[in-house]
Amino acid sequence: MQLSKFGVALARLPGGIGRRLFASCLLMGLLACGQVVHADSPDDLFLSARNAYNTRNLNALTSASQALHAQRYILAPYTDYWRFLLDLNQADKASIRAFLEQYRDAPFADRLRGEWLKVLARRQDWSTFFEEYPKLQRDDMAVSCYAADGGIQQGQESAVRDGKALWMTGNELPANCGAVFERLQTGGVLREEDIWARTRLLLQGSKMTVAKTVLQRLPNIDNNNLKLLDKAYQNPQQVLEKRQISFKSRLGKELNLYALERLSRSQPALALDLWEKLHTNFDVADRDYFWGRFALHAARKHDPAALTYFQRAGSAVLDKDQQEWKARAAMRAGDWKALQLTIAVMPESQQEEQVWQYWKARALKEQKQIVAANLILVKLSRENTYYGLLAEEEMGDVITATPAPYKANAEEIRAVLDNAGIQRALALRRLEMRTESRDEWRYASRDFDDKQLIATAEIAFREGWYDVAISTADRTKLLHDFALRYPAPYRDIMQGYAADNSLDEAWIYGLIRQESRFVSWAKSVVGASGLMQVMPETAKWIAKRMGMGDYKPAMINQLDTNLKFGTHYLRYTMDRMDQQPLMATAAYNAGPGRPKRWASDKPLEGAVYAETIPFSETRDYVKKVLGNSMYYSQQLGTKPQSLKQRLGVVPGVGEPINPEQD
């Protein structure tokens, strides 16, 4: 079909006005615009189609979709996906299944299947639901709950187990999960003890609203009872000192236990004092539970008595977090036997994690069990990770240059570029649809072998899509291209700032790779911006410190300013932390005041210090930045250092540390 005269006139208006009016006209569905809209480019039309979807204008979306398909536009399938989403309740099975089959290798098809499964479940069309459910590849808790509920109705024994497993979480669940839990409770599968167990999990995470909902599944729980929960949360000290909650009921005991744990986080000495006065109100199991929770918080605070507290937990079953902090308390105390025993009782899957493989080997080696330790270290040293580097050094090997890289050839790159998912990803990136472009990229490359992954990473690198190049190259198993894993863009600028601040260039690149992966527009949830993720207030402080009277907040997003400020602040943290890269790295992430408080009363091996940082984000950050630095040093040819040298030894409390205040 051709445009009406009105549509042609709009399209010819200068300066982009025509396109904008055209899109508005399309969204309003005006016949004067013509049945098929030919904007200046297919990209414009596609964006208009997306606007039509966002405003739920099915007619306009359908019209744009037809035009895009007629032009064989690479992103035209998205318009079909959006049309299905807007009309999913009316769509027939045959059409949906044909679409899902045609685009089975695209992420939008899997998302559509997830939404269709929810519609089928609400219709109670379990036959179709269970035909499609095994094909769903993404995790969707709402769909999982529907599957368990439908399975129970269909008499599937496995569904009962699945439903029970879904229940035992400390997280909030979708509303539809209530139906399966109702069936389980009515059938006697979900018992009162299960309700108390989940309540504890929720209280540990301070999920108060969900905890109240869960508690209401118990008999004799009313609003007055739930108000007691608010008291324990808001003022645990007052609740305990004034005995505001009776110990006579199960609820009363649980709330007093919760108040004691809550106080343990902030005022452990007071919590212990109150525990001594109140512990006779609890049975043995509850006492063990208290000590397990108290020990966890003590270990996070680096209390030297943490291991003793864990021993007092008796028969309490420790969760993953408690097991890990018990192990960290042992390594910080230098109790290698306790560390070995703690790792030995972890679940097998936890023991197999690289972190605990490395520390198990260290515990064995410290106890002179060299052969057993080396069996673990040899295997671990083959991994291109922080723990792989530590394992290699632990065996006394000299860190050599990375193996010769595998470079993708032109034919391999062309083959990847022919992949429809890769083409869609590049087109979506061009339109700044960042989430969708990354989803397409990951989905298209999910089954690629090493050669294909390197070719795919090379394409991303050439596009300047550095974060995607890194994540793609990181996935190879046997063949590697470390130049793609550890790219060094903007080096002409970086070298100047590294020299100006007397900083190790490999360390700066290692930090940027972890902070932003070279995404210049990156912005964190707390507002940090740019390659080096500088906070707005920090940027203002740096600008004042550097005498930049003309500084404006928007300048922090400029590449040059961001690198200037970031390297200046990194130099500042180095000076504050007595020239120790480990503590300076922690300070860059968590602030310059905290790393000193995490020190021990005696010198502490850097690897132990890093492993016992209380904040999981900072702990992971420090290890990755310093591990990255090793690979960047090899790539850039900077001064070679072992990872243990980079980690150093953290001085004990009272030893020289720069005294400058925050």
Secondary structure as GFF3:
##gff-version 3
##sequence-region A 1 662
A	DSSP	alpha_helix	5	11	.	.	.	ID=ss1
A	DSSP	alpha_helix	17	28	.	.	.	ID=ss2
A	DSSP	three_ten_helix	31	33	.	.	.	ID=ss3
A	DSSP	alpha_helix	42	54	.	.	.	ID=ss4
A	DSSP	alpha_helix	58	70	.	.	.	ID=ss5
A	DSSP	alpha_helix	76	86	.	.	.	ID=ss6
A	DSSP	alpha_helix	93	102	.	.	.	ID=ss7
A	DSSP	alpha_helix	107	122	.	.	.	ID=ss8
A	DSSP	alpha_helix	126	132	.	.	.	ID=ss9
A	DSSP	three_ten_helix	133	135	.	.	.	ID=ss10
A	DSSP	alpha_helix	141	153	.	.	.	ID=ss11
A	DSSP	alpha_helix	157	167	.	.	.	ID=ss12
A	DSSP	alpha_helix	177	186	.	.	.	ID=ss13
A	DSSP	alpha_helix	192	204	.	.	.	ID=ss14
A	DSSP	alpha_helix	208	215	.	.	.	ID=ss15
A	DSSP	alpha_helix	223	234	.	.	.	ID=ss16
A	DSSP	alpha_helix	236	241	.	.	.	ID=ss17
A	DSSP	alpha_helix	250	266	.	.	.	ID=ss18
A	DSSP	alpha_helix	268	278	.	.	.	ID=ss19
A	DSSP	three_ten_helix	279	281	.	.	.	ID=ss20
A	DSSP	alpha_helix	284	300	.	.	.	ID=ss21
A	DSSP	alpha_helix	306	312	.	.	.	ID=ss22
A	DSSP	alpha_helix	320	333	.	.	.	ID=ss23
A	DSSP	alpha_helix	336	344	.	.	.	ID=ss24
A	DSSP	alpha_helix	348	351	.	.	.	ID=ss25
A	DSSP	alpha_helix	354	366	.	.	.	ID=ss26
A	DSSP	alpha_helix	370	380	.	.	.	ID=ss27
A	DSSP	alpha_helix	386	394	.	.	.	ID=ss28
A	DSSP	alpha_helix	410	417	.	.	.	ID=ss29
A	DSSP	alpha_helix	420	430	.	.	.	ID=ss30
A	DSSP	alpha_helix	434	444	.	.	.	ID=ss31
A	DSSP	alpha_helix	450	462	.	.	.	ID=ss32
A	DSSP	alpha_helix	466	473	.	.	.	ID=ss33
A	DSSP	alpha_helix	482	485	.	.	.	ID=ss34
A	DSSP	alpha_helix	491	500	.	.	.	ID=ss35
A	DSSP	alpha_helix	505	515	.	.	.	ID=ss36
A	DSSP	alpha_helix	536	545	.	.	.	ID=ss37
A	DSSP	three_ten_helix	553	557	.	.	.	ID=ss38
A	DSSP	alpha_helix	559	576	.	.	.	ID=ss39
A	DSSP	alpha_helix	581	590	.	.	.	ID=ss40
A	DSSP	alpha_helix	594	597	.	.	.	ID=ss41
A	DSSP	beta_strand	604	605	.	.	.	ID=ss42
A	DSSP	alpha_helix	606	611	.	.	.	ID=ss43
A	DSSP	alpha_helix	616	636	.	.	.	ID=ss44
A	DSSP	alpha_helix	643	647	.	.	.	ID=ss45
A	DSSP	beta_strand	649	650	.	.	.	ID=ss46
###
